[in-house]
């Protein structure tokens, strides 16, 4: 099998993993080195699912000893297999970099022989890149659950970011669909990575030239829609992962049916992309807006409203906390107003020191008044002429696409008269003629 065939197979097998993003770490190039990593992100190309990337996203092999039901690379699935040696992977990465196709690498793998052997192969490839080719660009590597702690520690010293995919939101789902994996085998590497990152921070304080361990942190991915787990369960788990393991990101991947299995959705089932979108919006609220999972969902209402984003849905259900006075509200209160984001809330706090703000000023500061107007007052007054009704409120909070779903357009042929008027014309004409109204 030639290199192009291997590349086609292994990049296609990697496309279902979404746990990669902008680098999140800075590393300047040095004399004799190649490339650099930029913390603000280096996204110059797009994956097939629309996500912007500039990484060579590839598996070392799509062969696997595990039989996870949801995975296209599971051992029982009849598909073409390929594998790269550490030398081939390192050479391929450098060729892509020198042609300016990529600025970094996202490396994952199926399980070859054992988790330890697979991790050793990945370490060998990264050591070639870092030490032989002197590649200083961004590298995101997937830690293999079940691998030895010593190997994972070596891997973290060669990569900018590490991730361990939790895959499924519950222990029960994992047991049904991925019997070769366990909750402990996934969470143990997460815990190790967190400990090593914390230790490394202490070392860097003491020793200026200490090697850095995964400086861009760690992330994980969950598959959405392959199991009956609710949004509430998924969001609660997400919150716990951020709090306990200090993750940089939790990625959500709408399940795309790729294999036929009795425990999975049918092959003609559409991926739940809107649900994935709502979970990303809620994840943003957890990380930047001060919300908790229990505020957004609960056991009584365990799933997000598809027609409203989570923040608007929360505001509609907590009308007793509004309206908020723009000129006096705390920053935390401003963040909970629909139409006010982190940046616009910061601008409001800064601008109102110079004087009281009105609605015109809020628009200049970037507030989306179409949404915010129902939840705020300026100088003790609501927007002049504003009519607040349930119907008006919901329509204003929905986007154009959501409104189209709620109220699909009704088309009918243009006509001068409707059928009932047309049928009544002869009788009306006869009566008028009898009265002498028509000649």
N, C-alpha and C positions, 0 to 999 in steps of 0.2 A: 504494500500500500504506500503510495507516494505522499509527500508532505501536504499537498493541497487537499487530498481526500481526508487525511487525518484532521486537518484544520476545519474542513467543512463539517465533519461529524462532531468534533469536540466543542466547537463554538455553538452549534445548534443544540447540543445537549445541555449547554450552560445557560440557555436563554430564559429558563424558568426561574432562575435565582435572581431576585431583585435586590438583594441586600448589598448593593454598592451605590455609592454616591460620591460627591466631591470629596477631595482628600482630607481636609480638616487638619492638616499638619504642614508646617513650613520646614523646608530643607533647601538651603542654597547650594548650588553646585560649587565644587572646589577644583583647583587645577588638576588636570588628569582624569577628571570624572565626566560623566555624561548625565544630563537631565537634572531636574529638580522637582520638588513637590511644592504645591502652592496651596495655602490654607483656604483661600477663597473659592477653590474649585477650578477644575480644568476640563469642563464639559464642551466638547467640540463635535461630537457625533451622536447619533441617535440609535437606540436599540430598536428591535422590531416592534416592541410594545409602546414606543414613543418616549421612553425615558432617555434623557440626554446623558451620554457617557463619552469618555475619551480613554477608556481602558480596554486593553485586550482581555476580553472576558472569556475564559477557556477552562476546560477540565484537563487534568493530566491524563485521565482515562474515564470513559463512560462505562467501563466494566465494573461490576459491583458484586460483592458477595452477599449483600443484603437484599431483601425482597419486600421493600416498602410498597404497599399497594398503589399509592398515588404517584410514584416516581416513574418517569419514562425510562430510566436507566436500571430499573430493578432487574435482578438476575433472571427472572422468569419471563421477561418481556423479550420478544423476538425482534431485535434491532441490530444494526451494524455496530460493531465495537471497534474502538481504536485506542491507542495509548501513546503518549510521548515520553521519551526518556528525559531525564533532567537536562542533558546536553541539548537535545532538540528543542525543549521548551525555552531554555535560556537564549539559544541562537535565534529562534523565531521571534521572541520578544524584542531583541536588539534589532533585527531586520525591520520589524514594524516601526520601531522607534526612529531608526535612521531615515526611514521614508516619510517621517512626520505623520504617520497614521494614528499613533497613540502617544500618550505621555505617561502611561502607567499600566499596571497589570492587576487583574482580578483573577485569582487562582483558586480553584476548587477541584474536587476530585471524587470519583466513586471510590469505594473501598477495595483496594487491591490486596489480596492475601489476608491482611489484618490492618487495624487502625495504625499500629506502630510502623509497619512497613510503608504504608501510604504516606505517613508524616515524614519518614526518613527521605522518601523520594522528593517530597515538596521542599524539604530543607536543602537537599542537594541542589535543586534547581535555583533556589533563592541565593544560596551561597555562591553559585557561579555568577549570577547577576550582580550581586553586591561586591564580591571579592575579585573575580576574574575580569568581568566587564566594567567594574566600577560604576554600575548603574545606581544613580541616586534618586531616581524618580519614585512616584507613589506606588506602593504595593499593598493590596488588600488580599489577605489569605484566609481561607476557611479552615478553622481548626476542626480536626476529625474527632468526634466523640469516641471516648474509649482509649485514646492514645495516652501514652505515658506522660506524666507531668514534666519530666526532664526534656522530652522531645518538644512538647508544647512551649516550654520556656525558651528553647533554642529558636523555635519558629517565630516567637514574638519579638525576638531581638533582630530579626531580619525584615519584619514587616512594619508598615505604618499603622495598619488597622487589622484586627482579627475579628472574626465573627463565628458564632456557633449557632446554627439554625435550630430553633426550638421546634419548628415545623408545625406541630399541631397544638391547639390551645388547652388540651386536657390530657391527663394521664390515661383516661379511659379510651380516648380517640387514638392515642399513641399505641396502646396495647392492641387495638383492633387492626390498625392499618400499618403499623411499623413494629412488628413483634421482635425484631432484632435489636431495637433501640429501647432505652429506658429513660425515665425522667432523670435519674441520677447520673447516667452517662452523659447527658446534655448539660445539666446544671453544674456538674463538677468542673468541667473546663471553664465555664463562665466565672465561677468562683476563683479558680486559679489565675485567670487573666486579670481579674480585678485586684487580687492580692499582689501580683507582679507589677501592675501599673502603680499601685500605691507604694510598694517598696522602691521602685525606680525613681519616683518623685523624691523620696528621702535621699537616695544615692546621688541624684543630680544636685541636691543642695550641698552635699559634702564634697562631691568630686565633680568638677566642672566637665570632665571628658568621659564621664561614665556612659556606657552604651545605653541607648534609649529603648524601652520596651513598649511596643505598640503605641507610639505617641499620639495617634489619632483615636485611641480608645477601641471599644468593641461594640458590635451591633448584633442583631439577630433578625430572623424572619419567621413569620407565621403564615400558614396557608389558610385562606378564608374561603369557606363554602364547600369544602370537601367533607365536613362533618356537621352535625346539627348543633354545635356549640353556638351560644348566643353572643351578640355584641357585648353584652354586659360582662360575660365571662372573659371574653377576649380583652376588653378594656381593663378589667380588674387585674388580669395577668400582666398586661403591659405596664400598668402603674407599679406593680410589685417588682417587675424586672428593672425598671428605672431606679426604684428606691434601693433595692438590695444589691444589684450588680453594677450600678452606675453606668448603664449603657448610654451610648451616644444616640442611637436610633433603634427603634423597633420598626421593621418593614413589614407591610402586609401585602400578600400576593393572592389576588383573586384566582381561585382554582380553575384551571383550564383542563377539561377532561381530555386526557391523552391515552388512557388505557381503560379497557372495559373490565369492570369489577363489580360484584354484587353489593359491596359496601360503599361504592362511590356513585356520584351522579352520573346519569346516562351521558353517552358521548355527544349527544346533540344539545346538552344543557349549555346555556350561555354563561360565560364567566360573570360573577357578581361584581362588576366594575363599580357600580354606584355604591354598593356596600363598602367596597375597599376605599372609595373616596371619602365616605362618611367617617370611616375609622381613622384615616389620615387626618381629617379635620379635627376629630376628637383628640388624637394624639398631640396635635399642635396646641390644643387647649390645655392639656395636661402639662406640657413642657414650658409654655410661655405665658399662659393666661391665669395660672393659679387655680384651675379647676381640679376637682378630684373625680375619680370614676363614679363614685356613689352619688354625686350631684347630677351627672348627666344621664345615668341609667340606674335601674334597680330591678329587683325580681318581678315587680308588677309590670314594668315596661322595659323588657330586657333588650329590645332592638331599636335602632335609630329610625326616626321618621324619614322615609326616602324623599319627601317633598321639602323638608326644611333642613338646613345645616344644623349641627348639634348646638351651636351657640344660640341661634335664633329659636330653636325648639326649647332650650332651657329658659330663655327670656319670656317666651309666651306662656310657659307653665309656672313662672314665678313673677307674675305681674305685680304682686304686692311689694316687690323691691324697687319698683319704678313709679314715677319718673325720677331720674337722677339730675341734680342741679350741677351743670357743667362747671360753674365757677367755684364750687365748694367741695365737690366729690373727691374722695381719695383716689389715688392712681389705681388701686385695686378695684374700686367700683367702676371706674371708667372702662377698664378692660372687659367688663362683663356686659357692656352695652353693645348690641348688634350694630355694625357699621363703624365701630371704633377699634382699630388695631393697636398693636404695641407702639408703633412709631407715632401714630396720630395721638395716642394717649400721652406719650412723652411730650409731644409738641404742645398739647393743651396745657399740661402742668407748667411748662416753661412760659408759654405766651400769656397765661392769665396773671402772672406776676406783674406784668406791665399794665394791666387793666382788664375790666370785665369783657367777656367774650359774648358775641351774639351769633345767630345762625349763619350769617354771611361769613363771619370769621372762621367758623368751624369748617365750612366748605373749603376755604382756602387752606386750612390745615390738613386736609385730606380725609375728613370724616365723610362717610357715605350717608348723607342725610336721608336718602330714600328709606333706609332702614332705621337709622338712629332717631329720627324725628318723633317716633312714637314712644321713646323711652327716656327722653331728656327734656329739661327746661333750661332756658337761658335767662338769667336775671329774674327767676321765679315764674316765667311764662313759657307756655308751649308755643310752637310755631303758629303764627297767625293764620286762621282759616283752616287749620288742620281738623279733619273729621276722623275720629277714631272709632272704627267699628271692626268687628271680628273679620269680616270679609275683606275690608280695605287693608287691615293689618297683615293678614296672611298673604294677600296678593303682593304687597310691597316687599315682604320678606323672601318671596320666591324669586328665583332667577327665571329667565325666559324659557329655558328648557323644562324647568319644573312646572311652569304654568302650562306649557304645551301638553305635558302628561296629564295635568289636572283637568284642563279644558281643551280637549282635542277639537280642532276646527270642524265645523259642519258646513259642507259645500252643497249648494243647490243651483240649478240653472237659473240665469237671469230671466225674469218675465215681468210683463207690465201688470199682470193681475195674478192673484193666486187662484187655485182651482175653485174655491167656494165663491169668490166674487164673479168668476167667469160663468159659473153655473147659474148665478142669480140674475145675470144681465137680461136674458130674454123676458123673464117675468117683470123685471123692473121697467123695461122698455114698454111693454104692453100696458102696464098700469099708467105710465106717464102719458102715453098716447091717448088713453081713454079719458084722462083728466084734461087733455088739451095742452099739456106742457110741451109736447113735440108737435111739429106741423105734420 
